[in-house]
Every structure is written in structure tokens, then in C-alpha cells.
Amino acid sequence: MLLELKRDSHVPLYTQIVTEVRRRISDGALKIGDRLPANRELAKTLGVNRNTVTNAYAELAADGVITSRVGSGTYITRVPAPAPASPAKEQSLPSPMPWESLLAVQGRDNWLQEMAGFETRREVIPLALALPSADLFPLDDFRRCVDRALRRQGRILLQLGTTSGYAPLQEYIAAQLALSGVKASPGEVLVTNGCQQSLDLIRQILVAPGEEVALENPTYPGALSVFCGASSKYISVPVGENGMDLNVLEDVLSQRRAKLIYVVPSFHNPTGVTMDVASRRRLIEIAGQYRVPIVEDDIYRELRYNGPEVPPLKALDEHGMVIYISSFSKVGFPGLRVGWIAAPQVVIDHLNRAKQRSDLHASLLAQAAIFEFARRGLLAKHIKRVKKAYAQRRDAMLEALEKHFPNDASWSRPAGGMSVWVRLPESINTSQLLVQAIESGVTFVSGEHFYSSSPQQNMMRLSFTMAGPQAIEQAVKQLGSMIKARLLKSRQQRSVKRVEGLRALV
């Protein structure tokens, strides 16, 4: 696609690209359904920065002229309306501020927001987001807890508070951690706006631009968005059947200096695997040998459906190497945004200052309400109820996969958590499959979003918490039919190519 750009013009290059694309569509050189070059390809052709093309495409998409399809490309969807004639006086007015050219392009895509939008549609069976089922929320119980908290301390809770958190909740968290073998005083607990903020605060105090972080590959996309930004460096450590590959980790740390190691040792997101005790001890030993702190994301710990409990890394840590993070989002209510960090006092002090600069403190009302909910035993009752429901839904998904997916597919069998990790034959691209699945009313997350490097195009994560057993069976059946149809088409195409090759020999 040849576009005429004037380098000496005062008009920004991205605006010139927008104008040229519109002109070529209006002239008929480009037609509805035509595929535009990828950002990188067009940027190379025009000799401009990739961000310039990204901004131009964003403006065209906002006007509905083009549409990007996951795993497929960017296509022209309509002919732009002609620009309205403007009086000479209006033409002399300054042009609008070119915000798109000024804003930094984010390092990671916005898959979570896109999926959240699809999940809210009633006709969709949601297998994408690993979130609690809103149908199981005990709204009346929680409403009463909010009311009690306001009646008792309303004037305090609606005023500014301390950065570290609501003291009774800090004490409760410390007591709960002690039950799992973690020794932390209330003062060594910082209440945050969920694990996402916890990770960002930890990055702020520990990782300077250009310093390296060791990450599981694949791993939680929220961690990738925090640690794998434009100025970041990272070490991708593969995940096996027992969690992070410690042989690879040890080999890497012997050659490169990492500022921290991030792991999800229990019901790993997305693979579902759980690191055994021996491996946890070895991980702590490796981290101690190379003096690298560990960030333990233990957000799924309470959601174990079968098998023996495994102590957290922090419970096995004798040298203060582990920073422990978790939240109430998976077992309670994600909308409250109440999480926490447990770490040595010196680390908490630095995190406190970083949090104070960020937002002063998490919502006191949300903290007091969840404390009241927990204090009255309602949280434990709720966890027991959702664990029973989620175990049934997990089993329904595993049974449906056995029944409807092709024989050459494989998947995890997690003892807890919220998702199943599926490997499809290599000929299946799950990003392309997702486009078809959404049209059929089923969502999931394609595997590429979980990788910091070497993304696997044939992986998919299916979450089982937000749909009932019957809906899960229906969704997996639909996905299985789509996958089998694609495999059949792929085999037929290969067969045709083989026949053509034989004819060529004759």
C-alpha cells in the first residue's frame, strides 16, 4: 500500500496516514473487506516509527473505517463519510490536540478489558475470565456487614486513614497467615488495592529500569504487564508439571543477575500445576544462594478441591527471602479491590511510602466490610460453598473435554484454582479459533497472552467458575466441534498437497 507522506509538512505523520487511507478508500483503490498491512509492515514500508502507524490505525478504528480481528488482521469495514465543508473562519482555527501521537503506546494488549466486555453479554458462555461467580455472592449477608461497619465506625471509615491499612483487617490477615505457617506481625502486612497494585508497588521499590526479573513462562498476564514493559528486561523460565523449571532457573541465575523471582506456586495461572514441597524448598535454596528475593503470588490457595495442603513458600522461608501477596478477589469479591502484601518490616516500610505516593490508602469502608464479613464467620462459610460449586464445575469441564475434544488434545487436571490449560494440535491457532467461538457465544483466552517469550499459538485457558455445569458442557461441545472441523480441513489440505506433489513427480 503506497501512501504519499510529506515529511516537511506541519501535519503529523499519523494524521497524514489517516488522510491517505481515507482518500484511497473514497477513490476505490481500497475496498471494503480489503486487508491492510500489519503495523510493523506498513511502518517499514513508509520509513516511520511503528507507533505512528499504530496511532493512525487507532483513529481509523475509532471512526469505524477499519476493524482489527484477533489473529486475523486489520480490515476495511466502511467507506468514510466525506469531510463537511467548513467556513474560511473555522479553517483558520487551530487543529485539535493530537493526543494519539503524544500518548505512550502500552507494552501489552488489552485482552482483559476486551474479554470482560464479551463476558457481560447474556448470550455468551464465559470461559475466559478466572473470576468468582457473581451468582454465588451472598449479597444480603455482605450488605448487613457494610451496614454494621458504617454504624460502628462510619465517621472514621469515611475519613482519610493510614496507608498501611485498616488495623483490625491487618490483624485478621496476620492471624490467617499463621494458620498456614506464615509468621508475620500485623505491622508486616500492607493492605493494597488487589494483587495487581501489590505487584506494581513491588516493582517500584525493587526493579529499576533495565534490571531483570525472572518470570515463569507462561504466567499471569497481569504480572507480564507490570514486569515486561518497554524499559524492562526479563528472564523467561519454562513451567513444567511441577511448576517453574528449577534447573533452568539455577542455570540462568548463575549467569545473569535478577532483581526478583515471580512465581504462582499453587494452582499456577494458567497451567494449574502446583509445586510440591521438595521443589519449594529447592526454590528457596536457589534464591538464597544467589540472594534474589521471591514474590509468591498465592491468590488461589484457598481454592483447593482435593489433595493434601502444601505450605506456602513463605512458611518454609527461614531467611526472609519471600514477599507474599494475595487478596480476597478469588474467594470473595473482586470489585472490592482488597489485597495484601506480607513481607519483612524494612520492605513494608518502603512499600508504604510507594503506596502513599500512589493513592494514600485502599478504601477503608471496603476493608472494614470484608473484615466484618470474615469476623462473623461468613467468609469461611462462603469459601466452603464456592469450593463445592467450583469443584463440580471443574469436574464437569474435565468430563466434557474427555467427551468432546479430539484425542490428540491434552489438558491439565488441576487440584484447585479456576482454570484448565489445554494444548491443541499444532495446526490449531487458538486466536483464530477465538474469533469463531465468540460468534458462536463462547469465550476463552488464547494461550499467547500468557507468554513473555516464545508464545504457543495452540494453547488455550478455559475457566470453569463463571458458568454452571450444563453451560460448561454446551460450551466445550461447541469448541470441540469447531476444533475437529478445523483439524479435518487441515488434514484434507495436506492430503491435496501430497497428491499434487505426486503428480508433479509423474
C-alpha positions as CSV (number, residue, x, y, z in Angstrom):
1,M,0.0,0.0,0.0
2,L,1.7,3.2,-1.2
3,L,0.8,6.3,0.7
4,E,2.1,9.8,0.0
5,L,3.6,11.4,3.1
6,K,5.1,14.9,3.2
7,R,8.0,14.9,5.6
8,D,8.3,18.7,5.7
9,S,4.6,19.3,6.5
10,H,3.4,20.6,9.8
11,V,0.7,18.0,9.8
12,P,1.7,15.0,12.0
13,L,2.7,11.8,10.0
14,Y,0.0,9.7,11.7
15,T,-2.7,12.2,10.5
16,Q,-1.3,12.1,7.0
17,I,-1.6,8.3,7.1
18,V,-5.2,8.6,8.2
19,T,-6.0,11.1,5.4
20,E,-4.3,9.0,2.8
21,V,-6.1,5.8,3.8
22,R,-9.4,7.6,3.7
23,R,-8.6,9.1,0.3
24,R,-7.7,5.7,-1.2
25,I,-10.9,4.1,0.1
26,S,-13.0,7.0,-1.3
27,D,-11.2,6.7,-4.6
28,G,-11.9,3.0,-4.8
29,A,-8.3,2.0,-4.6
30,L,-9.1,0.2,-1.3
31,K,-12.4,-1.6,-0.9
32,I,-14.5,-2.9,2.0
33,G,-13.1,-6.2,3.1
34,D,-9.5,-5.5,2.0
35,R,-6.8,-6.3,4.5
36,L,-4.5,-3.6,5.5
37,P,-0.8,-4.2,6.1
38,A,0.3,-5.1,9.7
39,N,1.6,-2.1,11.8
40,R,5.2,-3.2,11.6
41,E,5.0,-4.0,7.9
42,L,3.5,-0.6,6.9
43,A,5.9,1.3,9.2
44,K,8.8,-0.4,7.5
45,T,7.4,0.4,4.0
46,L,6.8,4.1,4.9
47,G,10.0,4.5,6.9
48,V,8.2,5.7,10.0
49,N,8.0,4.7,13.7
50,R,5.6,1.7,14.4
51,N,3.8,3.9,17.0
52,T,2.9,6.3,14.2
53,V,1.1,3.6,12.3
54,T,-0.5,2.3,15.5
55,N,-1.9,5.8,16.2
56,A,-3.2,6.1,12.7
57,Y,-5.0,2.8,12.8
58,A,-6.4,3.6,16.2
59,E,-8.0,6.8,14.8
60,L,-9.4,4.9,11.8
61,A,-10.8,2.2,14.0
62,A,-12.4,4.8,16.3
63,D,-14.2,6.2,13.3
64,G,-15.4,2.7,12.3
65,V,-13.4,2.8,9.0
66,I,-11.3,-0.3,9.9
67,T,-11.6,-3.2,12.3
68,S,-8.9,-5.4,13.8
69,R,-9.7,-9.1,14.2
70,V,-7.8,-11.2,16.7
71,G,-5.3,-13.5,15.0
72,S,-6.5,-12.4,11.5
73,G,-5.5,-8.8,10.8
74,T,-6.9,-5.3,10.1
75,Y,-9.7,-4.9,7.5
76,I,-11.6,-2.0,5.9
77,T,-15.2,-2.1,7.1
78,R,-16.8,1.0,5.6
79,V,-16.3,4.0,3.3
80,P,-15.6,7.1,5.3
81,A,-18.1,9.9,5.2
82,P,-16.9,13.0,3.3
83,A,-15.5,15.7,5.4
84,P,-18.0,18.6,5.9
85,A,-17.1,21.8,4.3
86,S,-16.0,24.4,6.8
87,P,-16.2,28.2,6.6
88,A,-12.9,30.0,6.0
89,K,-13.1,31.4,9.5
90,E,-13.3,27.9,11.0
91,Q,-10.4,26.7,8.8
92,S,-8.1,29.2,10.5
93,L,-8.8,27.7,13.9
94,P,-6.0,25.6,15.4
95,S,-6.4,21.8,14.9
96,P,-7.3,19.6,18.0
97,M,-4.6,18.4,20.3
98,P,-3.0,15.3,18.7
99,W,-3.3,13.1,21.8
100,E,-2.8,9.9,20.0
101,S,0.7,10.9,18.9
102,L,1.6,12.1,22.4
103,L,0.5,9.2,24.4
104,A,2.8,6.3,25.0
105,V,1.8,3.0,23.4
106,Q,1.3,0.3,26.1
107,G,3.6,-2.7,26.0
108,R,0.8,-5.3,26.5
109,D,-2.5,-5.6,24.7
110,N,-5.8,-5.0,26.4
111,W,-7.1,-8.6,26.3
112,L,-8.6,-8.5,29.8
113,Q,-10.8,-5.5,29.0
114,E,-11.9,-7.0,25.7
115,M,-12.9,-10.3,27.4
116,A,-14.7,-8.5,30.2
117,G,-16.8,-6.8,27.6
118,F,-17.7,-10.1,25.9
119,E,-18.4,-11.8,29.3
120,T,-21.1,-9.3,30.3
121,R,-23.3,-10.3,27.3
122,R,-26.0,-12.6,28.4
123,E,-25.9,-14.9,25.5
124,V,-22.2,-15.7,26.0
125,I,-21.0,-18.7,28.0
126,P,-18.0,-17.2,29.8
127,L,-14.9,-19.5,30.0
128,A,-12.4,-16.7,29.7
129,L,-12.0,-14.8,33.0
130,A,-10.9,-16.6,36.2
131,L,-13.3,-14.8,38.4
132,P,-15.8,-15.8,41.1
133,S,-19.3,-16.5,40.1
134,A,-21.5,-13.4,40.9
135,D,-24.5,-15.8,41.2
136,L,-22.9,-17.2,44.4
137,F,-22.3,-13.8,46.0
138,P,-24.1,-13.6,49.4
139,L,-25.4,-10.1,48.9
140,D,-27.7,-9.9,51.8
141,D,-25.0,-11.0,54.3
142,F,-22.5,-8.6,52.9
143,R,-25.0,-5.8,52.8
144,R,-25.6,-6.3,56.5
145,C,-21.8,-6.3,57.2
146,V,-21.4,-3.0,55.4
147,D,-24.3,-1.5,57.4
148,R,-22.7,-2.7,60.7
149,A,-19.3,-1.3,59.8
150,L,-20.9,2.1,58.9
151,R,-23.0,2.2,62.1
152,R,-20.0,1.4,64.3
153,Q,-17.3,3.5,62.7
154,G,-18.8,5.4,59.8
155,R,-17.2,8.7,60.6
156,I,-13.8,7.1,60.8
157,L,-14.2,4.9,57.7
158,L,-15.2,7.8,55.5
159,Q,-12.3,9.9,56.6
160,L,-8.6,9.5,55.5
161,G,-6.8,6.7,57.2
162,T,-3.3,5.2,57.4
163,T,-1.6,3.9,54.3
164,S,-0.8,0.5,55.8
165,G,-4.4,-0.4,56.1
166,Y,-7.4,-0.9,58.5
167,A,-5.7,-2.2,61.7
168,P,-8.4,-4.9,62.5
169,L,-8.1,-6.3,59.0
170,Q,-4.3,-6.4,59.2
171,E,-4.6,-8.4,62.5
172,Y,-7.0,-10.8,60.9
173,I,-4.8,-11.4,57.9
174,A,-1.7,-12.0,60.1
175,A,-3.8,-14.5,62.2
176,Q,-4.9,-16.3,59.0
177,L,-1.4,-16.5,57.7
178,A,-0.2,-18.0,61.0
179,L,-2.7,-20.9,60.4
180,S,-0.8,-21.8,57.2
181,G,2.6,-21.5,58.9
182,V,3.5,-18.0,57.8
183,K,4.9,-15.8,60.6
184,A,4.0,-12.1,60.0
185,S,3.0,-9.5,62.5
186,P,0.1,-7.1,61.7
187,G,2.7,-4.4,61.0
188,E,4.3,-6.6,58.4
189,V,1.1,-6.7,56.4
190,L,0.2,-3.9,53.9
191,V,-3.3,-3.7,52.6
192,T,-3.4,-2.9,48.8
193,N,-5.9,-2.4,46.0
194,G,-5.6,-6.1,45.0
195,C,-2.7,-8.2,43.8
196,Q,-2.2,-6.0,40.7
197,Q,-1.3,-3.0,42.8
198,S,0.8,-5.2,45.0
199,L,2.9,-6.2,42.0
200,D,3.3,-2.7,40.8
201,L,4.4,-1.4,44.2
202,I,7.0,-4.2,44.5
203,R,8.3,-3.3,41.0
204,Q,8.6,0.3,42.1
205,I,10.8,-0.4,45.1
206,L,12.8,-3.3,43.8
207,V,13.2,-3.1,40.0
208,A,14.8,-0.1,38.3
209,P,14.6,0.4,34.5
210,G,16.7,-2.1,32.7
211,E,17.0,-4.5,35.6
212,E,15.9,-8.1,35.1
213,V,13.1,-10.1,36.6
214,A,12.8,-13.9,36.5
215,L,9.3,-15.0,35.4
216,E,7.5,-18.3,34.8
217,N,6.7,-18.8,31.1
218,P,3.7,-18.9,30.7
219,T,2.4,-16.9,33.6
220,Y,-0.3,-14.4,34.8
221,P,-0.7,-11.6,32.1
222,G,-1.1,-9.0,34.9
223,A,2.5,-9.8,36.0
224,L,3.7,-9.5,32.4
225,S,2.1,-6.1,32.1
226,V,3.9,-4.9,35.3
227,F,7.3,-6.6,34.7
228,C,7.6,-6.7,30.9
229,G,7.2,-3.0,30.0
230,A,9.2,-1.1,27.4
231,S,12.1,-0.3,29.7
232,S,12.1,-3.8,31.4
233,K,14.2,-6.8,31.0
234,Y,13.1,-10.3,32.0
235,I,14.2,-13.9,32.1
236,S,11.6,-16.4,30.9
237,V,11.8,-19.7,32.9
238,P,9.6,-22.6,31.5
239,V,6.9,-24.2,33.5
240,G,6.7,-28.0,33.7
241,E,4.5,-30.5,35.5
242,N,5.9,-29.4,38.9
243,G,5.9,-25.6,38.3
244,M,8.9,-23.4,37.4
245,D,11.8,-25.4,35.9
246,L,14.3,-25.0,38.7
247,N,17.2,-26.4,36.7
248,V,16.8,-23.7,34.1
249,L,16.3,-21.1,36.8
250,E,19.5,-22.1,38.6
251,D,21.5,-22.1,35.3
252,V,20.2,-18.7,34.4
253,L,20.9,-17.1,37.8
254,S,24.5,-18.4,37.6
255,Q,25.0,-16.2,34.6
256,R,22.6,-13.3,35.0
257,R,21.6,-11.1,37.9
258,A,17.8,-11.0,38.6
259,K,16.2,-8.5,41.0
260,L,13.4,-10.8,41.9
261,I,11.7,-14.2,41.0
262,Y,7.9,-14.1,40.5
263,V,6.0,-17.4,41.0
264,V,2.5,-18.7,41.4
265,P,3.3,-22.0,43.2
266,S,-0.2,-23.1,44.0
267,F,-2.7,-23.8,41.1
268,H,-0.5,-21.8,38.7
269,N,-2.1,-19.4,36.3
270,P,-2.6,-20.6,33.6
271,T,-1.3,-24.2,33.8
272,G,-3.0,-25.2,37.0
273,V,0.1,-27.1,38.3
274,T,1.2,-27.0,42.0
275,M,4.8,-27.0,43.1
276,D,5.5,-29.8,45.6
277,V,7.2,-29.2,49.0
278,A,10.6,-30.5,47.9
279,S,10.6,-28.1,44.9
280,R,9.5,-25.2,47.1
281,R,12.4,-25.9,49.4
282,R,14.8,-26.1,46.5
283,L,13.5,-22.8,45.0
284,I,14.1,-21.0,48.4
285,E,17.6,-22.6,48.5
286,I,18.4,-21.3,45.0
287,A,17.1,-17.9,45.7
288,G,19.1,-17.8,48.9
289,Q,22.3,-18.9,47.1
290,Y,22.0,-16.0,44.6
291,R,20.4,-13.5,47.0
292,V,17.3,-13.0,44.9
293,P,14.0,-12.3,46.6
294,I,10.9,-14.3,45.7
295,V,7.5,-12.8,45.1
296,E,5.0,-15.5,45.9
297,D,1.5,-14.9,44.4
298,D,-0.7,-17.2,46.4
299,I,-4.1,-15.9,45.3
300,Y,-5.7,-19.3,44.6
301,R,-4.5,-21.0,47.8
302,E,-8.0,-21.3,49.4
303,L,-9.5,-22.9,46.3
304,R,-8.2,-26.4,46.8
305,Y,-10.8,-29.1,45.9
306,N,-8.8,-32.3,46.5
307,G,-5.3,-33.4,47.6
308,P,-3.2,-32.5,50.7
309,E,-2.4,-28.9,51.6
310,V,1.0,-27.6,50.6
311,P,2.7,-25.0,52.8
312,P,3.3,-21.6,51.2
313,L,6.9,-20.7,50.2
314,K,6.8,-18.0,52.9
315,A,6.1,-20.7,55.6
316,L,9.2,-22.5,54.5
317,D,11.3,-19.4,54.3
318,E,13.8,-19.1,57.2
319,H,15.8,-16.1,55.9
320,G,13.2,-13.5,54.9
321,M,13.6,-14.1,51.2
322,V,9.8,-14.3,50.3
323,I,7.4,-11.4,49.7
324,Y,3.9,-12.9,49.9
325,I,0.9,-11.5,48.1
326,S,-2.8,-12.5,48.0
327,S,-6.2,-10.9,48.0
328,F,-9.9,-11.5,48.6
329,S,-10.7,-11.3,44.9
330,K,-10.8,-15.0,44.1
331,V,-12.5,-16.2,47.3
332,G,-14.7,-13.2,47.9
333,F,-15.5,-10.1,45.8
334,P,-13.0,-8.8,43.2
335,G,-14.8,-5.5,42.9
336,L,-13.7,-4.5,46.5
337,R,-10.1,-4.5,45.4
338,V,-8.7,-5.6,48.8
339,G,-5.4,-7.5,48.7
340,W,-2.3,-7.6,50.8
341,I,1.5,-8.0,51.0
342,A,3.3,-9.8,53.8
343,A,7.0,-9.0,53.9
344,P,9.9,-8.1,56.3
345,Q,9.4,-4.8,58.0
346,V,12.0,-3.0,56.0
347,V,10.3,-4.0,52.8
348,I,6.9,-3.0,54.1
349,D,8.2,0.5,55.1
350,H,9.4,1.1,51.5
351,L,6.1,-0.3,50.1
352,N,4.2,2.1,52.4
353,R,5.9,5.1,51.0
354,A,5.4,3.9,47.4
355,K,1.7,3.3,48.1
356,Q,1.3,6.7,49.8
357,R,2.6,8.4,46.7
358,S,0.2,6.3,44.6
359,D,-3.2,6.5,46.3
360,L,-2.7,7.3,50.1
361,H,-4.6,4.1,51.1
362,A,-7.1,1.4,50.0
363,S,-10.8,2.1,50.7
364,L,-11.3,1.9,54.5
365,L,-15.0,1.0,54.0
366,A,-14.2,-1.9,51.8
367,Q,-11.5,-3.1,54.3
368,A,-13.9,-2.8,57.3
369,A,-16.7,-4.5,55.4
370,I,-14.6,-7.5,54.4
371,F,-13.2,-7.7,58.0
372,E,-16.8,-7.7,59.4
373,F,-17.7,-10.4,56.9
374,A,-14.7,-12.5,57.9
375,R,-15.1,-11.8,61.6
376,R,-18.6,-13.2,61.7
377,G,-17.5,-16.4,60.0
378,L,-19.4,-15.5,56.8
379,L,-16.2,-15.6,54.7
380,A,-15.4,-19.1,55.7
381,K,-18.9,-20.2,55.1
382,H,-18.8,-18.5,51.6
383,I,-15.5,-20.2,50.7
384,K,-16.9,-23.6,51.7
385,R,-19.9,-23.0,49.5
386,V,-18.0,-21.8,46.4
387,K,-15.4,-24.6,46.7
388,K,-18.2,-27.2,46.4
389,A,-19.7,-25.4,43.4
390,Y,-16.3,-24.9,41.7
391,A,-15.3,-28.5,42.2
392,Q,-18.4,-29.6,40.4
393,R,-17.8,-27.2,37.6
394,R,-14.2,-28.3,37.2
395,D,-15.3,-31.9,37.1
396,A,-18.0,-31.0,34.5
397,M,-15.3,-29.3,32.3
398,L,-12.9,-32.2,32.6
399,E,-15.7,-34.7,31.7
400,A,-16.8,-32.6,28.7
401,L,-13.2,-32.3,27.5
402,E,-12.9,-36.1,27.6
403,K,-16.1,-36.4,25.7
404,H,-15.9,-33.7,23.0
405,F,-12.3,-32.7,22.4
406,P,-10.1,-34.6,19.8
407,N,-7.9,-37.4,21.0
408,D,-4.7,-35.5,20.2
409,A,-5.6,-32.7,22.6
410,S,-4.4,-32.7,26.2
411,W,-5.1,-30.6,29.3
412,S,-4.3,-30.1,32.9
413,R,-6.2,-31.7,35.8
414,P,-5.8,-29.0,38.5
415,A,-6.5,-29.9,42.1
416,G,-7.7,-26.3,42.7
417,G,-7.8,-22.9,41.2
418,M,-10.2,-21.7,38.5
419,S,-9.0,-22.8,35.1
420,V,-7.9,-25.7,32.9
421,W,-4.9,-25.3,30.5
422,V,-5.5,-27.0,27.1
423,R,-2.9,-28.0,24.5
424,L,-4.4,-28.5,21.0
425,P,-2.7,-29.9,17.9
426,E,-0.1,-27.5,16.5
427,S,-2.2,-26.8,13.4
428,I,-4.8,-25.1,15.5
429,N,-4.3,-21.3,16.2
430,T,-6.4,-20.5,19.2
431,S,-6.5,-16.8,18.5
432,Q,-8.2,-17.6,15.2
433,L,-10.4,-20.1,16.9
434,L,-11.5,-17.5,19.4
435,V,-12.9,-15.3,16.7
436,Q,-15.2,-18.1,15.6
437,A,-16.0,-19.1,19.2
438,I,-17.2,-15.6,20.2
439,E,-19.5,-15.5,17.1
440,S,-21.0,-18.8,18.5
441,G,-21.4,-17.4,22.0
442,V,-18.4,-18.9,23.8
443,T,-15.3,-17.1,25.2
444,F,-11.9,-18.3,26.4
445,V,-8.4,-16.9,26.5
446,S,-5.9,-17.9,23.8
447,G,-2.6,-19.0,25.2
448,E,-0.4,-16.4,23.6
449,H,-1.4,-13.8,26.2
450,F,0.4,-15.7,29.0
451,Y,3.8,-15.9,27.5
452,S,6.7,-13.4,28.0
453,S,8.6,-15.1,25.1
454,S,8.1,-17.9,22.5
455,P,4.2,-17.8,22.7
456,Q,2.5,-21.1,21.9
457,Q,-0.3,-20.5,19.4
458,N,-2.1,-23.8,20.1
459,M,-2.8,-23.3,23.8
460,M,-6.0,-22.1,25.5
461,R,-7.2,-21.4,29.0
462,L,-10.7,-22.4,29.9
463,S,-12.0,-21.1,33.2
464,F,-14.8,-23.0,34.9
465,T,-16.0,-20.8,37.7
466,M,-18.4,-18.4,36.0
467,A,-20.7,-20.9,34.2
468,G,-22.8,-23.8,35.5
469,P,-22.1,-27.5,34.7
470,Q,-24.7,-27.6,31.9
471,A,-23.4,-24.4,30.2
472,I,-19.8,-25.7,30.5
473,E,-20.8,-28.9,28.8
474,Q,-22.5,-27.0,26.0
475,A,-19.6,-24.6,25.5
476,V,-16.9,-27.4,25.5
477,K,-19.1,-29.3,23.0
478,Q,-19.2,-26.3,20.7
479,L,-15.5,-25.7,20.9
480,G,-14.8,-29.4,20.3
481,S,-16.9,-29.4,17.1
482,M,-15.0,-26.3,15.9
483,I,-11.6,-27.8,16.6
484,K,-12.5,-31.1,14.9
485,A,-13.8,-29.3,11.8
486,R,-10.5,-27.3,11.6
487,L,-8.4,-30.4,12.0
488,L,-10.4,-32.2,9.3
489,K,-9.9,-29.2,7.0
490,S,-6.2,-29.1,7.7
491,R,-5.8,-32.9,7.0
492,Q,-7.7,-32.5,3.7
493,Q,-5.4,-29.6,2.7
494,R,-2.3,-31.7,3.5
495,S,-3.7,-34.6,1.5
496,V,-4.3,-32.4,-1.5
497,K,-0.8,-31.1,-1.3
498,R,0.6,-34.7,-1.2
499,V,-1.4,-35.7,-4.3
500,E,-0.2,-32.6,-6.2
501,G,3.4,-33.5,-5.2
502,L,3.0,-37.0,-6.6
503,R,1.5,-35.6,-9.9
504,A,4.5,-33.3,-10.2
505,L,6.8,-36.4,-10.0
506,V,4.9,-38.1,-12.8
